Amino acid sequence: MSPKMKKALNDQIALEANASSSYLAMASWCEVTGYEGAASYFYAQSDEERTHMLKVVHYLNDMGANATIPATKVPSASYKSLETLIKTALKNEQTVTAAIHKMVEISQKEKDPSTYAFLEWFVNEQVQEETKFETLLQKFDLIGRDKLAINEIDKYLAAQATAEAEPAA
């Protein structure tokens, strides 16, 4: 594995760790703001990002490249609204997607088929992640932004958190 690819993968560990931390802060904000469904959803998102980080850590270590475990940035602790929080989450996912696409590019240029194959899962995962948050934002346009609509969105997030926690049949 080239030094450039190793650096990109270690940078990805930092991105995933920061995403996990950011979602944890979002969950906490939701919990104290009264959005129980959104809190459950974002606690699960935080766990998912940590799992993504660990995939990269294990891959680097398995390849003999030694993962670097970073400190995380202090995430935002407050949001104007649930909608603003979800917009921030979408932007975070778009940043992660761009980084993954850059790594795919590096793996192709450097003729690194193992890393390219490893990254395919992340490419597909990011399509799903961005779609989830875009769909959530559409809910605000579809059902509104008043208190009842936001309560419905919170219920939807609770159902999504429960559905994602259940093992696939």
Contacts in CASP RR format, 6 or more apart in sequence:
PFRMAT RR
TARGET T0000
AUTHOR 0000-0000-0000
METHOD contacts of the structure
MODEL  1
MSPKMKKALNDQIALEANASSSYLAMASWCEVTGYEGAASYFYAQSDEER
THMLKVVHYLNDMGANATIPATKVPSASYKSLETLIKTALKNEQTVTAAI
HKMVEISQKEKDPSTYAFLEWFVNEQVQEETKFETLLQKFDLIGRDKLAI
NEIDKYLAAQATAEAEPAA
1 63 0 8 1.000
1 64 0 8 1.000
1 65 0 8 1.000
1 112 0 8 1.000
1 115 0 8 1.000
2 106 0 8 1.000
2 110 0 8 1.000
2 112 0 8 1.000
4 106 0 8 1.000
4 110 0 8 1.000
5 103 0 8 1.000
5 106 0 8 1.000
5 107 0 8 1.000
5 110 0 8 1.000
5 112 0 8 1.000
5 115 0 8 1.000
6 60 0 8 1.000
6 65 0 8 1.000
8 99 0 8 1.000
8 102 0 8 1.000
8 103 0 8 1.000
8 106 0 8 1.000
9 56 0 8 1.000
9 59 0 8 1.000
9 60 0 8 1.000
9 65 0 8 1.000
9 67 0 8 1.000
9 103 0 8 1.000
9 115 0 8 1.000
10 60 0 8 1.000
10 67 0 8 1.000
10 68 0 8 1.000
10 70 0 8 1.000
11 99 0 8 1.000
12 56 0 8 1.000
12 99 0 8 1.000
12 100 0 8 1.000
12 103 0 8 1.000
13 53 0 8 1.000
13 56 0 8 1.000
13 57 0 8 1.000
13 60 0 8 1.000
13 67 0 8 1.000
13 68 0 8 1.000
13 69 0 8 1.000
13 70 0 8 1.000
14 70 0 8 1.000
14 72 0 8 1.000
15 95 0 8 1.000
15 96 0 8 1.000
15 99 0 8 1.000
16 49 0 8 1.000
16 50 0 8 1.000
16 52 0 8 1.000
16 53 0 8 1.000
16 56 0 8 1.000
16 96 0 8 1.000
17 49 0 8 1.000
17 50 0 8 1.000
17 53 0 8 1.000
17 69 0 8 1.000
17 70 0 8 1.000
17 72 0 8 1.000
18 72 0 8 1.000
18 73 0 8 1.000
18 75 0 8 1.000
19 49 0 8 1.000
19 52 0 8 1.000
19 92 0 8 1.000
19 93 0 8 1.000
19 96 0 8 1.000
20 46 0 8 1.000
20 47 0 8 1.000
20 49 0 8 1.000
20 50 0 8 1.000
20 53 0 8 1.000
20 72 0 8 1.000
21 46 0 8 1.000
21 72 0 8 1.000
21 73 0 8 1.000
21 75 0 8 1.000
22 75 0 8 1.000
22 76 0 8 1.000
22 88 0 8 1.000
22 89 0 8 1.000
22 92 0 8 1.000
23 42 0 8 1.000
23 43 0 8 1.000
23 45 0 8 1.000
23 46 0 8 1.000
23 49 0 8 1.000
23 89 0 8 1.000
24 42 0 8 1.000
24 43 0 8 1.000
24 46 0 8 1.000
24 75 0 8 1.000
25 75 0 8 1.000
25 76 0 8 1.000
25 77 0 8 1.000
26 38 0 8 1.000
26 42 0 8 1.000
26 45 0 8 1.000
26 75 0 8 1.000
26 79 0 8 1.000
26 85 0 8 1.000
26 88 0 8 1.000
26 89 0 8 1.000
27 38 0 8 1.000
27 39 0 8 1.000
27 40 0 8 1.000
27 41 0 8 1.000
27 42 0 8 1.000
27 43 0 8 1.000
27 45 0 8 1.000
27 46 0 8 1.000
28 39 0 8 1.000
28 77 0 8 1.000
29 77 0 8 1.000
29 78 0 8 1.000
29 79 0 8 1.000
29 85 0 8 1.000
30 36 0 8 1.000
30 37 0 8 1.000
30 38 0 8 1.000
30 39 0 8 1.000
30 41 0 8 1.000
30 42 0 8 1.000
30 82 0 8 1.000
30 85 0 8 1.000
31 39 0 8 1.000
33 82 0 8 1.000
35 82 0 8 1.000
35 150 0 8 1.000
35 154 0 8 1.000
35 157 0 8 1.000
36 154 0 8 1.000
36 158 0 8 1.000
37 154 0 8 1.000
37 155 0 8 1.000
37 157 0 8 1.000
37 158 0 8 1.000
37 161 0 8 1.000
38 82 0 8 1.000
38 85 0 8 1.000
38 153 0 8 1.000
38 154 0 8 1.000
38 157 0 8 1.000
38 158 0 8 1.000
40 157 0 8 1.000
40 158 0 8 1.000
40 161 0 8 1.000
40 162 0 8 1.000
41 157 0 8 1.000
41 158 0 8 1.000
41 160 0 8 1.000
41 161 0 8 1.000
42 89 0 8 1.000
43 161 0 8 1.000
44 161 0 8 1.000
44 164 0 8 1.000
44 165 0 8 1.000
45 89 0 8 1.000
52 122 0 8 1.000
52 125 0 8 1.000
55 121 0 8 1.000
55 122 0 8 1.000
56 67 0 8 1.000
57 67 0 8 1.000
57 69 0 8 1.000
58 67 0 8 1.000
59 115 0 8 1.000
59 118 0 8 1.000
60 66 0 8 1.000
60 67 0 8 1.000
61 67 0 8 1.000
63 114 0 8 1.000
63 115 0 8 1.000
76 88 0 8 1.000
79 85 0 8 1.000
79 88 0 8 1.000
81 145 0 8 1.000
82 150 0 8 1.000
82 153 0 8 1.000
82 154 0 8 1.000
83 137 0 8 1.000
83 140 0 8 1.000
83 145 0 8 1.000
86 133 0 8 1.000
86 136 0 8 1.000
86 137 0 8 1.000
87 137 0 8 1.000
89 133 0 8 1.000
90 130 0 8 1.000
90 133 0 8 1.000
90 134 0 8 1.000
90 137 0 8 1.000
93 126 0 8 1.000
93 129 0 8 1.000
93 130 0 8 1.000
93 133 0 8 1.000
94 130 0 8 1.000
96 126 0 8 1.000
96 129 0 8 1.000
97 126 0 8 1.000
97 129 0 8 1.000
97 130 0 8 1.000
100 119 0 8 1.000
100 122 0 8 1.000
100 123 0 8 1.000
100 126 0 8 1.000
101 123 0 8 1.000
103 115 0 8 1.000
103 119 0 8 1.000
104 116 0 8 1.000
104 119 0 8 1.000
104 123 0 8 1.000
106 112 0 8 1.000
107 113 0 8 1.000
107 115 0 8 1.000
107 116 0 8 1.000
107 119 0 8 1.000
108 116 0 8 1.000
132 160 0 8 1.000
136 153 0 8 1.000
136 156 0 8 1.000
136 157 0 8 1.000
139 152 0 8 1.000
139 153 0 8 1.000
139 156 0 8 1.000
140 149 0 8 1.000
140 153 0 8 1.000
143 149 0 8 1.000
143 152 0 8 1.000
143 153 0 8 1.000
END
